[in-house]
Amino acid sequence: MSVAEVAGLVVRPAVTGTMRARKTKSRQHVVAKKQWAAYVGVAVMTTLLTKVLNEFVERRFAADDADVT
């Protein structure tokens, strides 16, 4: 796994979770640390699940003569 892939798995979910927390904060008064952590955690899990699912689909449905790593 390259540095860019690791950064993508960490940075994107953190930004997504932070954006979700900011949206919640605009509707409510306070976003608790636990709530922000939960948003980031869900974003991380969603990113990982998407990555695994994409790799599965590429392996499963790739043409027999295609070179898939």
Order of alpha helices (4+ residues) and beta strands (2+ residues): alpha-alpha
